[in-house]
Amino acid sequence: MGLMTAGKKEHDVKSMNELFIDRKDQSSLNRFITESKWNAQEVAKAGQTVLLCEAELNPTVEHKVVDDTVCRKYSPKTEMACYNHSSTMGTVLSHDYVTALSVNNDVAFGDGLKLYGSKKKCGEKGVTFKTRLELACELIDEHKPMADSTIMLWDSWYMCQEMVERCESHGYGWMGETKSNRVAFYEKRKYHLAELLDNLREEGRFVDVLVDGEVYNACQLEVFVPKLGLVRFVVDVKADTKDVHLLCTNLTGCSLEELVGHALVMCRINKFHKEAKFLGFGEYRFRASEAALTHAHLVVLAYTLLDALRRRLLRYHVVKSLLSIEATVEWIRRKSVHLLIRKVKESILPMRSILRMINTN
């Protein structure tokens, strides 16, 4: 509740503490996170169960998107905080979370969370160093399928032999973006993918495909990529833009429209990261990395419960259309104010205690 109602303040223990108690002692809430007797992952899984009861799942196919996100930190004494690259902030002192997002129909929920640390930081903490790729492979291993077919998705940073082999060992389909300077062999000739793309354009190999009401220019062909083997090479370009995506996949028997549809699921994780940070993902001042992970799992739980709530509001006809996560938070804040007013009206406490209850600065 604190993560949902903290408003524009930071979603850390101090800010949440100010919302609910009239004293400055925040040790209880600190211990709740730093010395918890409960398992954060199990609590997050319980939240997923609540959400899935509100959703209509596709029993045939599901997607799981793997990516990482950077949460800026300001103290080098914070465990596992090291210099990571962010596309928006550059190279900054931060925590880097390798995350997985499960997507089925219109339902998307966080389904795995790993905190990356450099060799130096892992050595200082006395834990085994694991690369981001190794953490991503662990997320693949931990996946519990809920459909007949699972398709793993990732961006170009994760397109490598290890990820492909791990997916294929589980019988999962996979699709990922790849860099334009990557080498591929097509019709017994060696190309860089950027060169192959130019040739495909000159030959007029692109066709228009319609996916979810949007027009895309796309083409596909079979190529051999070193370390990946024989794969399908898919080029996806949104019409009237220069937003080009070069993709490799092991998916066979899919139409070009279906392949583009699978590729579009990748962008769902960017929306998830943005909405999770709106709820306070990364906003903590704990020095211990275990507490940071617990806080991150609680944010994912809050996100999942908000998704379940907005679906119930629509099902019970409280609202006319499905709210966004931010609009659902505002709905909760308004209801919280109504509950506070009722509590004040019915209270038999002295006036000074009531004023302290209202005054949260």
C-alpha positions as CSV (number, residue, x, y, z in Angstrom):
1,M,0.0,0.0,0.0
2,G,2.9,2.3,0.8
3,L,4.4,1.7,-2.6
4,M,1.1,2.6,-4.3
5,T,0.3,5.7,-2.3
6,A,3.7,7.3,-1.7
7,G,2.9,9.8,-4.5
8,K,5.7,12.0,-5.8
9,K,7.9,11.3,-2.8
10,E,10.5,8.6,-2.9
11,H,9.1,5.1,-2.5
12,D,11.6,4.2,0.3
13,V,11.1,3.1,3.9
14,K,11.1,6.7,5.2
15,S,8.5,8.0,2.8
16,M,6.2,5.0,3.3
17,N,6.7,5.2,7.1
18,E,5.4,8.8,7.1
19,L,2.2,7.7,5.5
20,F,1.0,5.4,8.2
21,I,2.5,6.2,11.6
22,D,2.9,9.5,13.5
23,R,6.4,8.9,14.8
24,K,9.8,9.0,13.2
25,D,10.8,5.6,14.3
26,Q,11.0,3.5,11.1
27,S,12.9,0.5,12.6
28,S,9.9,-1.8,12.3
29,L,9.5,-1.3,8.6
30,N,13.3,-1.5,8.1
31,R,13.3,-4.9,9.9
32,F,10.3,-6.0,7.8
33,I,12.5,-5.7,4.7
34,T,16.0,-6.3,6.0
35,E,15.3,-9.1,8.4
36,S,12.2,-10.6,6.8
37,K,11.1,-14.1,7.9
38,W,9.1,-14.5,4.7
39,N,10.3,-15.3,1.1
40,A,10.0,-12.4,-1.3
41,Q,9.9,-14.7,-4.4
42,E,7.1,-16.8,-2.9
43,V,5.0,-13.6,-2.0
44,A,5.5,-12.3,-5.6
45,K,4.3,-15.7,-7.0
46,A,1.2,-15.5,-4.8
47,G,0.5,-12.1,-6.4
48,Q,0.8,-13.7,-9.8
49,T,-1.8,-16.3,-8.8
50,V,-4.2,-13.5,-7.9
51,L,-3.7,-11.8,-11.3
52,L,-4.0,-15.0,-13.3
53,C,-7.4,-15.6,-11.8
54,E,-8.5,-12.4,-13.4
55,A,-7.1,-13.2,-16.8
56,E,-8.0,-15.4,-19.8
57,L,-4.8,-17.2,-20.8
58,N,-3.9,-18.6,-24.2
59,P,-3.2,-22.3,-23.6
60,T,-1.3,-22.6,-26.9
61,V,1.5,-20.1,-26.8
62,E,3.2,-17.8,-24.2
63,H,6.1,-15.4,-24.4
64,K,8.9,-14.6,-21.9
65,V,11.0,-11.5,-22.5
66,V,14.5,-11.2,-20.9
67,D,16.2,-7.8,-20.4
68,D,18.0,-5.8,-17.8
69,T,17.3,-2.3,-16.3
70,V,19.5,0.1,-14.4
71,C,18.5,1.8,-11.1
72,R,20.8,4.7,-10.2
73,K,22.6,4.6,-6.8
74,Y,24.6,7.3,-5.1
75,S,26.9,5.5,-2.6
76,P,29.7,3.3,-3.7
77,K,29.3,1.5,-0.3
78,T,26.0,0.0,-1.4
79,E,26.5,-3.7,-2.0
80,M,26.6,-4.8,-5.6
81,A,26.4,-1.2,-6.9
82,C,28.8,-0.7,-9.8
83,Y,29.1,1.3,-12.9
84,N,26.6,0.1,-15.5
85,H,25.6,1.5,-18.9
86,S,22.1,2.9,-19.4
87,S,20.8,4.1,-22.7
88,T,19.2,7.1,-21.1
89,M,21.7,8.0,-18.3
90,G,25.0,6.8,-19.8
91,T,27.4,4.9,-17.5
92,V,26.3,5.5,-13.9
93,L,26.8,4.0,-10.5
94,S,23.8,1.7,-10.2
95,H,22.1,-1.6,-9.5
96,D,21.5,-3.6,-12.6
97,Y,18.5,-6.0,-12.5
98,V,18.2,-8.8,-15.1
99,T,14.5,-9.3,-15.3
100,A,12.0,-11.6,-17.0
101,L,8.5,-10.6,-18.1
102,S,5.9,-13.4,-18.8
103,V,3.3,-12.4,-21.4
104,N,0.2,-14.3,-22.3
105,N,-2.5,-12.6,-24.3
106,D,-2.9,-9.1,-22.7
107,V,-1.4,-10.2,-19.4
108,A,2.2,-9.3,-18.5
109,F,3.8,-9.8,-15.1
110,G,7.3,-9.8,-13.7
111,D,8.5,-13.4,-13.5
112,G,12.1,-13.4,-12.4
113,L,14.6,-10.9,-10.9
114,K,18.3,-11.2,-10.6
115,L,20.7,-8.5,-9.2
116,Y,23.9,-8.3,-11.2
117,G,27.2,-7.3,-9.6
118,S,30.7,-6.9,-11.0
119,K,33.6,-9.3,-10.1
120,K,34.9,-6.8,-7.6
121,K,31.6,-6.3,-5.9
122,C,30.9,-10.0,-5.8
123,G,34.3,-10.6,-4.3
124,E,33.7,-8.0,-1.6
125,K,30.5,-9.7,-0.7
126,G,31.9,-13.2,-1.0
127,V,29.5,-14.5,-3.6
128,T,30.1,-16.2,-6.9
129,F,30.3,-13.8,-9.8
130,K,27.8,-14.4,-12.6
131,T,27.6,-12.5,-15.9
132,R,24.3,-11.0,-17.1
133,L,24.1,-13.8,-19.6
134,E,24.5,-16.4,-16.9
135,L,21.7,-14.7,-14.9
136,A,19.5,-14.6,-18.0
137,C,20.1,-18.3,-18.5
138,E,19.1,-19.0,-14.9
139,L,15.8,-17.2,-15.6
140,I,15.2,-19.4,-18.6
141,D,15.9,-22.5,-16.4
142,E,13.5,-21.3,-13.7
143,H,10.6,-20.7,-16.1
144,K,7.4,-22.7,-15.4
145,P,5.5,-23.1,-18.7
146,M,1.7,-22.3,-18.6
147,A,1.1,-23.0,-22.3
148,D,2.0,-25.7,-24.8
149,S,4.6,-23.5,-26.5
150,T,7.0,-21.0,-24.9
151,I,8.8,-18.4,-26.9
152,M,11.8,-16.6,-25.3
153,L,12.5,-13.0,-26.5
154,W,15.5,-10.7,-26.0
155,D,17.4,-7.8,-27.5
156,S,20.7,-7.8,-29.4
157,W,22.8,-7.7,-26.2
158,Y,21.6,-11.2,-25.2
159,M,21.7,-12.7,-28.7
160,C,24.4,-15.4,-28.2
161,Q,25.1,-19.1,-28.3
162,E,24.5,-19.6,-24.6
163,M,21.0,-18.2,-24.7
164,V,20.0,-20.2,-27.8
165,E,21.4,-23.4,-26.4
166,R,19.6,-23.0,-23.1
167,C,16.3,-22.3,-24.8
168,E,16.6,-25.3,-27.1
169,S,17.6,-27.6,-24.2
170,H,14.1,-26.9,-22.8
171,G,12.4,-27.1,-26.1
172,Y,11.5,-23.4,-26.1
173,G,11.3,-21.3,-29.3
174,W,13.4,-18.1,-29.3
175,M,13.7,-14.8,-31.1
176,G,16.1,-12.0,-30.6
177,E,17.4,-8.9,-32.2
178,T,20.8,-9.0,-33.7
179,K,23.4,-6.4,-34.6
180,S,23.8,-5.2,-38.2
181,N,27.6,-6.1,-38.2
182,R,27.0,-9.7,-37.5
183,V,28.2,-12.2,-40.2
184,A,25.8,-14.5,-41.9
185,F,26.0,-16.9,-44.9
186,Y,23.2,-16.8,-47.6
187,E,23.3,-18.7,-50.8
188,K,27.0,-19.7,-50.2
189,R,28.1,-16.1,-49.8
190,K,29.3,-14.3,-46.7
191,Y,27.5,-11.1,-45.7
192,H,27.3,-8.6,-42.9
193,L,23.6,-8.4,-42.0
194,A,23.6,-4.6,-42.9
195,E,24.9,-5.5,-46.4
196,L,22.3,-8.3,-46.8
197,L,19.6,-5.9,-45.7
198,D,20.6,-3.5,-48.5
199,N,20.5,-6.4,-51.1
200,L,17.0,-7.4,-49.9
201,R,15.8,-3.8,-50.4
202,E,17.3,-3.6,-53.9
203,E,15.6,-6.9,-54.9
204,G,12.2,-5.7,-53.6
205,R,11.9,-8.6,-51.1
206,F,9.9,-6.6,-48.6
207,V,6.2,-7.0,-48.3
208,D,3.5,-5.2,-46.3
209,V,2.1,-7.1,-43.3
210,L,-0.7,-5.9,-41.1
211,V,-0.4,-6.7,-37.3
212,D,-2.8,-5.2,-34.7
213,G,-3.9,-2.6,-37.2
214,E,-0.4,-1.3,-38.0
215,V,1.4,-1.8,-41.3
216,Y,4.9,-3.2,-41.3
217,N,7.4,-3.8,-44.1
218,A,9.0,-7.2,-43.5
219,C,10.8,-10.1,-45.1
220,Q,12.3,-13.4,-44.1
221,L,14.9,-15.9,-45.3
222,E,17.0,-18.7,-44.0
223,V,20.6,-18.0,-43.3
224,F,23.6,-19.6,-41.5
225,V,25.0,-17.6,-38.6
226,P,28.2,-18.8,-36.9
227,K,27.7,-20.2,-33.4
228,L,23.9,-20.1,-33.9
229,G,23.6,-22.4,-36.9
230,L,20.8,-22.4,-39.5
231,V,18.2,-19.7,-38.4
232,R,15.5,-17.6,-39.9
233,F,16.5,-14.0,-40.5
234,V,13.6,-11.6,-40.2
235,V,13.6,-7.9,-41.0
236,D,10.8,-5.8,-39.4
237,V,10.3,-2.2,-40.4
238,K,7.3,-0.1,-39.3
239,A,5.9,1.6,-42.4
240,D,6.8,5.2,-42.9
241,T,9.6,5.1,-40.3
242,K,13.3,4.1,-40.2
243,D,12.7,1.9,-37.2
244,V,14.5,-1.2,-38.5
245,H,14.8,-4.4,-36.5
246,L,17.0,-7.3,-37.5
247,L,15.9,-10.6,-35.9
248,C,17.1,-14.1,-35.7
249,T,14.8,-17.0,-34.6
250,N,14.4,-20.8,-34.7
251,L,10.6,-20.5,-35.2
252,T,9.5,-22.5,-38.2
253,G,6.0,-22.9,-39.6
254,C,5.1,-19.3,-38.7
255,S,3.8,-16.8,-41.3
256,L,5.6,-13.5,-41.7
257,E,2.7,-11.8,-39.8
258,E,3.1,-14.2,-36.9
259,L,6.8,-13.6,-36.7
260,V,6.3,-9.8,-36.6
261,G,3.7,-10.3,-34.0
262,H,6.1,-12.3,-31.8
263,A,8.8,-9.6,-32.3
264,L,6.4,-6.8,-31.1
265,V,6.0,-8.5,-27.7
266,M,9.6,-7.5,-26.9
267,C,8.7,-3.9,-26.3
268,R,6.3,-5.0,-23.5
269,I,9.3,-5.2,-21.1
270,N,10.2,-1.5,-21.6
271,K,6.7,-0.5,-20.5
272,F,6.9,-2.9,-17.5
273,H,10.2,-1.3,-16.4
274,K,8.8,2.2,-16.8
275,E,5.6,1.4,-14.7
276,A,7.6,-0.5,-12.1
277,K,9.9,2.6,-11.6
278,F,6.8,4.7,-11.3
279,L,6.0,2.5,-8.3
280,G,9.5,2.9,-6.8
281,F,11.6,0.2,-8.4
282,G,15.1,1.0,-7.3
283,E,14.1,3.7,-4.8
284,Y,15.7,2.5,-1.6
285,R,18.7,3.4,0.5
286,F,19.6,0.0,1.9
287,R,23.2,-0.9,1.9
288,A,22.6,-4.7,1.9
289,S,21.8,-6.2,-1.5
290,E,19.4,-8.7,0.0
291,A,17.2,-5.8,1.2
292,A,17.4,-4.2,-2.2
293,L,16.2,-7.4,-3.8
294,T,13.3,-7.7,-1.3
295,H,12.2,-4.1,-2.1
296,A,12.4,-4.9,-5.8
297,H,10.2,-8.0,-5.4
298,L,7.7,-6.0,-3.4
299,V,7.5,-3.4,-6.2
300,V,6.8,-6.3,-8.6
301,L,4.1,-7.5,-6.2
302,A,2.5,-4.1,-6.1
303,Y,2.5,-3.9,-9.9
304,T,0.9,-7.3,-10.2
305,L,-1.8,-6.5,-7.6
306,L,-2.6,-3.2,-9.3
307,D,-3.0,-5.1,-12.6
308,A,-5.4,-7.5,-10.9
309,L,-7.3,-4.6,-9.3
310,R,-7.8,-2.7,-12.6
311,R,-9.2,-5.8,-14.2
312,R,-11.7,-6.3,-11.3
313,L,-12.7,-2.7,-11.5
314,L,-13.6,-3.2,-15.2
315,R,-15.3,-6.6,-14.5
316,Y,-17.4,-5.1,-11.7
317,H,-18.3,-2.1,-13.9
318,V,-16.7,0.4,-11.5
319,V,-15.0,1.9,-14.5
320,K,-15.9,1.8,-18.2
321,S,-12.5,0.9,-19.6
322,L,-9.3,-0.8,-18.4
323,L,-7.3,1.8,-16.5
324,S,-3.6,2.3,-16.8
325,I,-1.3,1.4,-13.9
326,E,-0.9,5.1,-13.0
327,A,-4.7,5.7,-13.2
328,T,-5.3,2.7,-10.9
329,V,-2.8,4.2,-8.4
330,E,-4.8,7.5,-8.5
331,W,-8.0,5.5,-7.9
332,I,-6.5,3.9,-4.8
333,R,-5.3,7.3,-3.5
334,R,-8.7,8.8,-3.8
335,K,-10.2,5.8,-2.0
336,S,-7.6,6.1,0.7
337,V,-8.6,9.7,1.3
338,H,-12.2,8.7,1.7
339,L,-11.3,6.0,4.2
340,L,-9.2,8.5,6.2
341,I,-12.1,11.0,6.3
342,R,-14.5,8.2,7.5
343,K,-11.9,7.2,10.2
344,V,-11.6,10.8,11.4
345,K,-15.4,11.2,11.5
346,E,-15.9,8.0,13.5
347,S,-12.9,8.5,15.7
348,I,-13.2,9.0,19.5
349,L,-9.5,10.0,19.8
350,P,-8.4,13.4,21.2
351,M,-8.2,16.2,18.6
352,R,-4.4,16.3,18.9
353,S,-4.1,12.6,17.9
354,I,-6.4,13.1,15.0
355,L,-4.4,16.1,13.7
356,R,-1.2,14.0,14.0
357,M,-2.9,11.3,12.0
358,I,-3.8,13.7,9.2
359,N,-0.4,15.6,9.1
360,T,1.9,13.5,7.0
361,N,3.9,16.5,5.7
